[in-house]
């Protein structure tokens, strides 16, 4: 079976970030730990941020496939939130870096892609223009990302409850609750 070098590089990168933070992970330290050549690294990735983005896209595909199987939007969003919370130690290490702005963009883009794909797969046809939908997706992605990152401060965040609350908010039904 062929070796999946992209996954090996990405897993090694994540382990190095957990150990010493992203600011101390260099292409040199990554290739030394992976026991590969610089040329091999650059064959697969452009730079360190490309590893982060590829990892996020790959994780998103896995999350989407698991979410689409769920019966309700709350359960689907719960899969997304649970996946993020499972990796919160790594995400905190990533955000505690000089690259925070770039990394926040990756997280927001990932959340937006998730919402867009879930809306296509499970959502109702919305009677709004494309431009309005784009603004709504951006708004929801920023809000969901910020809310999930804020939940990192809780000792044991409840992914199911957070997903339920966010779905109520997204549907406009949150004010119907008592």
ZIHUKA-V844438 format. One record per residue. N is the residue number from 1. RES is the residue in one small letter. PHI is phi in radians with two decimals (999 if undefined). Layout:
# ZIHUKA-V844438
N;RES;PHI + N;RES;PHI
This chain:
# ZIHUKA-V844438
1;x;999 + 2;x;-1.20 + 3;x;-1.37 + 4;x;-1.60 + 5;x;-1.09 + 6;x;-1.06 + 7;x;-1.17 + 8;x;-1.09 + 9;x;-1.08 + 10;x;-1.12 + 11;x;-1.14 + 12;x;-1.11 + 13;x;-1.01 + 14;x;-1.04 + 15;x;-1.11 + 16;x;-1.13 + 17;x;-1.09 + 18;x;-1.07 + 19;x;-1.31 + 20;x;-2.32 + 21;x;1.50 + 22;x;-1.16 + 23;x;-1.13 + 24;x;-1.76 + 25;x;-1.60 + 26;x;-2.03 + 27;x;-1.03 + 28;x;-1.06 + 29;x;-1.14 + 30;x;-1.20 + 31;x;-1.21 + 32;x;-1.13 + 33;x;-1.20 + 34;x;-1.38 + 35;x;1.05 + 36;x;-2.22 + 37;x;-1.49 + 38;x;-1.03 + 39;x;-1.06 + 40;x;-1.13 + 41;x;-1.03 + 42;x;-1.24 + 43;x;-1.17 + 44;x;-1.66 + 45;x;-2.40 + 46;x;-1.40 + 47;x;-2.90 + 48;x;-1.07 + 49;x;-1.14 + 50;x;-1.13 + 51;x;-1.11 + 52;x;-1.05 + 53;x;-1.13 + 54;x;-1.10 + 55;x;-1.09 + 56;x;-1.11 + 57;x;-1.10 + 58;x;-1.14 + 59;x;-1.09 + 60;x;-1.06 + 61;x;-1.08 + 62;x;-1.13 + 63;x;-1.10 + 64;x;-1.08 + 65;x;-1.11 + 66;x;-1.29 + 67;x;-1.23 + 68;x;-1.11 + 69;x;-1.26 + 70;x;-1.34 + 71;x;-1.32 + 72;x;-2.06 + 73;x;-1.05 + 74;x;-1.09 + 75;x;-1.17 + 76;x;-1.12 + 77;x;-1.15 + 78;x;-1.06 + 79;x;-1.10 + 80;x;-1.06 + 81;x;-1.13 + 82;x;-1.04 + 83;x;-1.08 + 84;x;-1.18 + 85;x;-1.12 + 86;x;-1.11 + 87;x;-1.90 + 88;x;-1.15 + 89;x;-1.11 + 90;x;-1.15 + 91;x;-1.10 + 92;x;-1.05 + 93;x;-1.06 + 94;x;-1.13 + 95;x;-1.29 + 96;x;-1.47 + 97;x;-2.47 + 98;x;-1.27 + 99;x;-1.73 + 100;x;-0.91 + 101;x;-1.04 + 102;x;-1.12 + 103;x;-1.22 + 104;x;-1.05 + 105;x;-1.04 + 106;x;-1.09 + 107;x;-1.13 + 108;x;-1.16 + 109;x;-1.08 + 110;x;-1.13 + 111;x;-1.09 + 112;x;-1.12 + 113;x;-1.08 + 114;x;-1.04 + 115;x;-1.06 + 116;x;-1.09 + 117;x;-1.18 + 118;x;-1.18 + 119;x;-1.13 + 120;x;-1.12 + 121;x;-1.40 + 122;x;-2.23 + 123;x;-1.43 + 124;x;-1.31 + 125;x;-1.25 + 126;x;-1.56 + 127;x;-1.45 + 128;x;-2.28 + 129;x;-1.23 + 130;x;-1.03 + 131;x;-1.08 + 132;x;-1.17 + 133;x;-1.12 + 134;x;-1.06 + 135;x;-1.13 + 136;x;-1.08 + 137;x;-1.07 + 138;x;-1.08 + 139;x;-1.05 + 140;x;-1.11 + 141;x;-1.11 + 142;x;-1.11 + 143;x;-1.14 + 144;x;-1.15 + 145;x;-1.05 + 146;x;-1.08 + 147;x;-1.14 + 148;x;-1.15 + 149;x;-1.09 + 150;x;-1.13 + 151;x;-1.17 + 152;x;-1.04 + 153;x;-1.28 + 154;x;-1.35 + 155;x;-1.10 + 156;x;-2.37 + 157;x;-1.09 + 158;x;-1.72 + 159;x;-1.07 + 160;x;-1.11 + 161;x;-1.14 + 162;x;-1.10 + 163;x;-1.09 + 164;x;-1.07 + 165;x;-1.10 + 166;x;-1.15 + 167;x;-1.15 + 168;x;-1.08 + 169;x;-1.14 + 170;x;-1.11 + 171;x;-1.47 + 172;x;1.44 + 173;x;-1.63 + 174;x;-1.11 + 175;x;-1.36 + 176;x;-1.37 + 177;x;-1.41 + 178;x;-1.98
